[in-house]
Amino acid sequence: MKSLLIILSLLFFVSCSSNDDTTESPPIGTEVVFASKWEQEIPAFLPQGMVYDKANRPYFYLAAKGGGLLIFSDQKDDKPTQVANVPIGDLKGLHAMHIFQKGNYLYLALGDFFDGKNGAKSGLAIVNISDPKNPVVEDTWESDDFLAGSAIVIVEGNYAYLGAMEYGFFIFDISDPKSIIETSDYTPNKNYPVENPDSAQIPNARGMSVVGNKLYLCYDAGGIRIIDISNKELPNEIGKFHNFESIENTPKAYNNIIINGNLAYCAVDYCGVEIWDISDINTAKLIGWWNPWECQSLNNLWWNSPGHANQMVYDAENELLFVNTGRSDLSVLDVSSPTDPILKNSFGAFDDQQATWGMTMKDNDIYLLYIKAAVPLYSNWSGIKKIIWSFE
């Protein structure tokens, strides 16, 4: 299924004292709670991805689809102020679909994948944000052909990896920000887990994570592919896995992945979150599955699902996984026991006609990205909500 193509604090302490009046350190609570800070409507555009400035400057950067790159000044508990914009006219006319920051550079995945197959070229832009109020486009690249746009870009070392939907992914040498050099491209085998997939079963390169010389690719309906990228000019698939129990009715989409040691946390659209043991990439094992919407049930038809898992943030210190979940907005999972992920709390109401597409975090601040959409997660509001999470 071409999933979602149309398609978040204060710490509280409890004081304790012993009978001999010896003061002890107060224990931290275990219940996750939220406090809302502000809502910023962006009615003209659909927020796709966001990063908070990695140098801790008070700015955040938003890939706003047809709005290009929007840069905001963080006003703490007050609504943010937009301070700059790089319009799509400066991005070869391509929509900004995802964003990644390394140092003083932003990397934008370009090309509207909502348009469907052949709807847009795939592209990449590098933007200098040494002065966030005056961003400078250093270089742009676009594919020769219409490849259904781009879904993600990540950067490791001197290389950028661009997820180009059905086409697979590109690797670029970006050692010189002013000169993007296409190094290679790779399209994984599409005949897994279904031989000769039909139009609704064709995989698309969506989320990805790079660890060392391995690229873990969310290939949408095609499961997770593990790619050896030690040779940037000749990437090669060396492993794959898929939860076959979840495809009894229709293919499910692996949207994003986080690697934590020998564990892989996978956002699987309306199948929630899967946790895999990848100690041996040849025999990856599904060890935990948070499946709150019973995606394998005949009552869940994708378009009517109460939730769709997409972007994630992992809090290693507290062993919490924050997941934006579409019509269910935000879910927080305790993954301290990987075999038994537990929902700690949720933010947002299922029936409020608002749905999230993405999220990011800065310390205990959560930024939720909402989009207007019709299918599969009906939503009538587009913008950003900032909330703060804490233990109680």
C-alpha positions as CSV (number, residue, x, y, z in Angstrom):
1,M,0.0,0.0,0.0
2,K,1.3,3.4,-0.8
3,S,0.8,4.4,2.8
4,L,-0.1,8.0,3.5
5,L,0.7,9.2,0.0
6,I,-2.5,11.3,0.0
7,I,-2.4,11.4,2.9
8,L,5.3,15.8,21.7
9,S,7.9,19.5,30.6
10,L,8.2,19.9,33.6
11,L,9.6,17.3,36.0
12,F,7.5,16.6,39.1
13,F,9.0,15.0,42.2
14,V,7.4,13.3,45.2
15,S,9.1,14.1,48.5
16,C,10.0,11.2,50.9
17,S,11.4,11.3,54.4
18,S,12.3,8.6,56.9
19,N,11.3,8.3,60.5
20,D,14.7,9.6,61.6
21,D,14.1,12.8,59.5
22,T,17.0,12.0,57.2
23,T,16.3,13.7,53.9
24,E,16.4,11.4,50.9
25,S,16.4,12.3,47.2
26,P,12.8,12.4,45.9
27,P,11.9,9.6,43.5
28,I,10.8,10.5,40.0
29,G,7.3,9.6,39.0
30,T,6.6,7.1,36.3
31,E,3.4,8.5,34.7
32,V,3.9,10.5,31.5
33,V,1.8,13.7,31.4
34,F,1.5,16.5,28.9
35,A,1.1,20.3,29.1
36,S,0.1,22.3,26.0
37,K,2.1,25.4,25.2
38,W,1.0,26.8,21.9
39,E,-0.6,26.1,18.5
40,Q,0.7,27.7,15.3
41,E,-1.7,27.4,12.4
42,I,-0.1,27.1,8.9
43,P,-3.2,27.1,6.7
44,A,-1.6,27.4,3.3
45,F,0.9,24.5,3.6
46,L,1.4,21.0,5.0
47,P,4.2,20.5,7.5
48,Q,6.2,17.4,6.5
49,G,9.3,17.4,8.7
50,M,11.0,19.6,11.3
51,V,14.3,19.9,13.1
52,Y,15.2,22.1,16.1
53,D,18.5,23.8,15.7
54,K,21.3,21.3,16.6
55,A,23.5,24.1,17.9
56,N,20.8,25.0,20.4
57,R,20.2,28.4,18.8
58,P,16.5,29.4,19.4
59,Y,15.3,28.4,15.9
60,F,13.6,25.5,14.2
61,Y,13.3,24.6,10.6
62,L,10.3,23.3,8.8
63,A,9.9,21.4,5.5
64,A,6.5,22.8,4.5
65,K,5.8,21.0,1.2
66,G,4.6,23.8,-1.2
67,G,5.8,26.4,1.3
68,G,9.4,25.3,0.8
69,L,11.6,25.8,3.9
70,L,10.2,27.9,6.7
71,I,12.5,29.1,9.6
72,F,11.0,30.1,12.9
73,S,12.4,31.9,16.0
74,D,11.5,30.0,19.1
75,Q,9.7,32.3,21.6
76,K,9.7,29.8,24.5
77,D,6.1,29.5,25.7
78,D,4.8,32.0,23.2
79,K,4.0,31.3,19.6
80,P,7.0,31.2,17.3
81,T,7.8,33.9,14.8
82,Q,8.7,33.1,11.2
83,V,12.0,34.8,10.3
84,A,12.9,33.4,6.9
85,N,11.6,31.4,4.0
86,V,13.2,29.6,1.1
87,P,10.4,29.2,-1.4
88,I,10.1,26.3,-3.9
89,G,11.1,28.7,-6.6
90,D,14.6,28.5,-5.2
91,L,14.3,24.7,-5.0
92,K,13.9,23.9,-8.6
93,G,10.1,24.3,-8.1
94,L,10.0,21.1,-6.0
95,H,8.1,20.7,-2.8
96,A,10.1,20.3,0.5
97,M,9.1,16.9,1.9
98,H,11.7,16.1,4.6
99,I,14.6,17.8,6.4
100,F,17.9,16.9,8.0
101,Q,20.4,19.1,9.8
102,K,24.2,18.6,10.1
103,G,26.2,21.5,11.4
104,N,25.3,24.7,9.7
105,Y,23.6,23.0,6.8
106,L,20.1,21.8,6.1
107,Y,19.4,19.1,3.7
108,L,16.0,19.0,2.0
109,A,14.3,16.1,0.3
110,L,12.5,17.5,-2.6
111,G,9.6,16.3,-4.8
112,D,5.9,15.9,-3.9
113,F,5.2,12.2,-3.4
114,F,1.6,12.9,-2.7
115,D,1.2,13.3,-6.5
116,G,1.6,9.6,-7.0
117,K,3.8,7.8,-9.5
118,N,5.6,10.1,-11.8
119,G,4.1,13.1,-10.2
120,A,7.3,14.9,-9.5
121,K,11.0,14.6,-9.9
122,S,13.2,13.7,-6.9
123,G,15.5,16.4,-5.6
124,L,17.9,17.4,-2.9
125,A,18.9,20.9,-1.7
126,I,21.6,22.0,0.7
127,V,20.9,25.2,2.6
128,N,23.5,27.2,4.6
129,I,22.0,28.4,8.0
130,S,25.1,30.0,9.5
131,D,22.7,32.9,9.9
132,P,19.2,31.3,10.3
133,K,17.6,34.6,9.4
134,N,19.4,34.7,6.1
135,P,19.5,31.1,4.7
136,V,21.5,30.5,1.5
137,V,20.8,27.7,-1.0
138,E,24.3,26.3,-1.7
139,D,23.3,23.7,-4.3
140,T,20.3,21.8,-5.6
141,W,20.0,18.5,-7.5
142,E,17.1,17.0,-9.4
143,S,16.5,13.7,-11.1
144,D,16.3,13.6,-14.9
145,D,13.0,11.7,-14.8
146,F,9.8,12.0,-12.8
147,L,10.3,9.5,-10.0
148,A,7.3,10.2,-7.7
149,G,9.2,12.6,-5.5
150,S,11.2,12.0,-2.3
151,A,10.3,10.9,1.2
152,I,13.4,11.3,3.3
153,V,17.0,12.5,3.4
154,I,19.6,11.6,6.0
155,V,23.3,12.5,6.2
156,E,26.2,10.5,7.5
157,G,29.8,11.7,7.1
158,N,30.3,13.2,3.6
159,Y,27.3,11.4,2.1
160,A,23.6,12.1,1.8
161,Y,21.0,9.3,1.3
162,L,17.8,10.3,-0.4
163,G,14.7,8.0,-0.3
164,A,13.1,8.3,-3.7
165,M,9.9,6.2,-3.2
166,E,9.4,3.5,-5.8
167,Y,12.7,4.2,-7.4
168,G,14.7,3.3,-4.3
169,F,17.4,5.6,-3.0
170,F,20.2,7.8,-4.2
171,I,23.6,8.3,-2.6
172,F,25.4,11.7,-2.9
173,D,28.8,13.0,-2.1
174,I,28.1,16.3,-0.3
175,S,31.7,16.9,1.0
176,D,31.5,20.2,-0.8
177,P,28.1,21.7,0.0
178,K,28.3,23.9,-3.1
179,S,28.5,20.8,-5.3
180,I,26.2,17.9,-4.9
181,I,27.7,14.8,-6.7
182,E,25.4,11.9,-7.5
183,T,27.4,8.8,-6.5
184,S,24.9,6.0,-7.1
185,D,21.3,4.9,-7.0
186,Y,19.8,1.6,-5.9
187,T,16.4,0.0,-6.3
188,P,15.8,-3.0,-4.0
189,N,14.1,-6.1,-5.3
190,K,10.4,-5.4,-5.4
191,N,9.3,-9.0,-5.3
192,Y,9.2,-9.3,-1.5
193,P,7.1,-10.1,0.5
194,V,4.8,-10.5,-2.6
195,E,5.9,-11.9,-5.9
196,N,4.9,-9.7,-8.8
197,P,3.2,-7.0,-6.7
198,D,0.2,-5.2,-8.0
199,S,-0.1,-1.4,-8.1
200,A,-1.1,-1.3,-4.4
201,Q,1.7,-3.6,-3.3
202,I,4.7,-2.0,-5.0
203,P,7.2,-0.9,-2.3
204,N,8.4,2.7,-1.8
205,A,11.6,3.9,-0.1
206,R,10.3,5.8,3.0
207,G,12.2,6.0,6.3
208,M,15.8,5.0,6.7
209,S,18.6,4.8,9.3
210,V,22.3,4.5,8.7
211,V,24.6,2.7,11.2
212,G,28.2,2.2,10.2
213,N,28.2,0.6,6.7
214,K,24.5,-0.5,6.9
215,L,21.5,1.4,5.6
216,Y,18.2,0.2,7.1
217,L,15.6,1.1,4.6
218,C,11.8,1.2,5.3
219,Y,10.7,-0.1,1.9
220,D,7.0,0.5,2.7
221,A,5.0,-2.6,1.6
222,G,8.4,-4.3,0.9
223,G,9.4,-4.5,4.6
224,I,12.8,-3.6,6.0
225,R,15.8,-4.0,3.7
226,I,19.4,-3.9,5.0
227,I,21.8,-2.5,2.5
228,D,25.6,-2.7,2.6
229,I,26.8,0.8,1.8
230,S,30.5,0.2,2.4
231,N,31.0,0.8,-1.3
232,K,29.1,4.0,-2.0
233,E,29.1,3.3,-5.7
234,L,27.8,-0.3,-5.4
235,P,25.2,-0.6,-2.6
236,N,24.0,-4.1,-2.1
237,E,21.1,-5.7,-0.2
238,I,22.3,-8.1,2.5
239,G,19.2,-8.7,4.6
240,K,15.4,-8.2,4.8
241,F,12.5,-8.9,7.2
242,H,8.8,-8.4,7.3
243,N,6.0,-9.3,9.7
244,F,4.0,-11.7,7.6
245,E,1.3,-11.9,10.3
246,S,0.4,-8.3,9.5
247,I,-0.4,-8.8,5.8
248,E,-3.4,-11.1,6.0
249,N,-5.6,-8.5,4.4
250,T,-3.5,-5.8,2.6
251,P,0.2,-4.9,2.6
252,K,1.3,-2.7,5.5
253,A,3.7,0.2,5.2
254,Y,7.0,0.3,7.1
255,N,7.3,4.1,7.4
256,N,10.2,4.8,9.7
257,I,12.9,3.0,11.7
258,I,15.2,3.7,14.7
259,I,18.2,1.5,15.4
260,N,19.1,1.0,19.1
261,G,22.0,-1.4,19.4
262,N,20.6,-4.8,18.3
263,L,17.0,-3.5,18.3
264,A,15.1,-2.0,15.5
265,Y,11.9,0.1,16.3
266,C,9.7,0.2,13.2
267,A,6.7,2.5,12.7
268,V,4.3,0.4,10.6
269,D,1.5,2.6,9.6
270,Y,-1.8,1.3,11.0
271,C,0.0,-1.8,12.4
272,G,1.5,0.4,15.1
273,V,5.1,-0.3,16.2
274,E,7.2,-3.5,15.8
275,I,10.4,-4.2,17.7
276,W,12.9,-6.5,16.0
277,D,16.0,-8.2,17.3
278,I,18.6,-7.7,14.5
279,S,21.6,-9.3,16.2
280,D,21.8,-11.5,13.1
281,I,20.6,-9.7,10.1
282,N,20.0,-13.0,8.3
283,T,17.5,-14.2,11.0
284,A,15.9,-11.0,12.3
285,K,13.3,-11.8,14.9
286,L,10.1,-9.9,15.8
287,I,10.2,-9.8,19.6
288,G,7.6,-7.1,20.4
289,W,4.6,-5.6,18.6
290,W,2.4,-2.7,19.8
291,N,-0.7,-3.3,17.6
292,P,-3.5,-1.2,19.2
293,W,-5.6,-0.9,16.1
294,E,-5.6,-4.6,15.3
295,C,-4.5,-4.0,11.7
296,Q,-4.9,-7.6,10.8
297,S,-8.6,-7.4,11.7
298,L,-11.2,-7.4,8.9
299,N,-12.7,-4.4,10.6
300,N,-9.6,-2.3,10.0
301,L,-9.5,-1.2,6.4
302,W,-6.6,1.3,6.6
303,W,-8.8,4.3,5.7
304,N,-10.9,3.9,8.9
305,S,-8.0,3.0,11.2
306,P,-7.9,5.1,14.5
307,G,-4.2,5.6,14.0
308,H,-1.3,5.5,11.6
309,A,2.3,5.4,13.0
310,N,4.8,7.5,11.1
311,Q,7.7,9.5,12.6
312,M,9.3,8.6,15.9
313,V,11.8,9.9,18.5
314,Y,13.5,7.5,21.0
315,D,14.4,8.7,24.5
316,A,17.3,6.4,25.5
317,E,17.6,7.7,29.1
318,N,14.0,6.9,29.9
319,E,13.5,4.1,27.4
320,L,10.5,5.8,25.9
321,L,9.4,5.8,22.2
322,F,7.4,8.9,21.1
323,V,5.4,8.1,18.0
324,N,3.1,10.4,16.0
325,T,0.0,8.3,15.2
326,G,-2.2,10.2,12.8
327,R,-5.7,10.6,14.0
328,S,-4.6,9.5,17.4
329,D,-2.0,12.3,17.4
330,L,0.8,11.1,19.7
331,S,1.5,7.9,21.6
332,V,4.3,7.3,24.1
333,L,5.5,3.8,24.6
334,D,7.6,2.3,27.4
335,V,10.0,0.0,25.6
336,S,12.2,-0.9,28.6
337,S,11.0,-4.4,28.0
338,P,11.3,-4.8,24.2
339,T,9.1,-7.9,24.2
340,D,6.3,-6.0,25.8
341,P,6.0,-2.4,24.6
342,I,3.4,-0.6,26.8
343,L,1.4,2.6,26.1
344,K,2.2,5.2,28.7
345,N,0.0,7.9,27.5
346,S,-1.5,9.6,24.5
347,F,-2.0,13.2,23.4
348,G,-4.9,14.3,21.3
349,A,-8.4,13.1,20.7
350,F,-9.3,10.6,18.0
351,D,-12.5,12.4,17.0
352,D,-11.2,16.0,17.0
353,Q,-10.7,15.9,13.2
354,Q,-7.0,16.7,13.5
355,A,-4.3,14.4,12.6
356,T,-0.5,14.4,12.8
357,W,1.9,13.6,10.0
358,G,5.2,14.1,11.9
359,M,7.0,15.2,15.1
360,T,10.3,16.2,16.6
361,M,11.6,16.9,20.1
362,K,13.9,19.2,21.9
363,D,14.6,18.0,25.4
364,N,11.1,17.7,26.9
365,D,9.5,19.9,24.3
366,I,7.5,18.0,21.7
367,Y,6.5,19.6,18.3
368,L,3.6,17.9,16.5
369,L,3.1,18.5,12.8
370,Y,-0.5,18.4,11.6
371,I,-1.7,18.3,8.0
372,K,-5.0,18.8,6.2
373,A,-5.9,15.5,4.5
374,A,-8.8,13.4,3.3
375,V,-7.5,9.8,3.2
376,P,-6.7,7.9,5.2
377,L,-6.4,10.2,8.2
378,Y,-9.1,12.9,7.7
379,S,-7.8,16.2,9.2
380,N,-9.1,19.8,8.8
381,W,-6.2,21.7,10.5
382,S,-2.6,22.3,9.4
383,G,0.1,23.6,11.6
384,I,2.3,22.9,14.7
385,K,1.5,22.2,18.3
386,K,4.1,22.5,21.0
387,I,3.5,20.4,24.2
388,I,5.8,19.5,27.1
389,W,6.0,16.1,28.6
390,S,7.0,15.2,32.1
391,F,6.8,12.4,34.7
392,E,4.2,12.7,37.4
